[in-house]
């Protein structure tokens, strides 16, 4: 089995993950970023990668979603708050 390339420094070690097309290819790792999921006032979740998702109970993390099923990035969720409708969701939960 091919090994993934080793990060060269501490910054690379903590900020990179292999991309799906790069696993086992010998290419360098890609920067790790997050896909922000924002809940709207109807309970729908809108992803940073331009998709929508609806949960009947809780949100992405409460339903076992750690990574976006559309783009593969770790999910950062922003829960809707009635007090902050103009600025968007008020709380963030990131893993």
Secondary structure, DSSP 8 states (H G I E B T S, - for coil): -------SSHHHHHHEE--GGGTTT----EE--EEEEEE-TTSEEEETTS-EEE-SSS-TGGGT--B-TTT--EEEEEE--GGGTTT---EEEE-
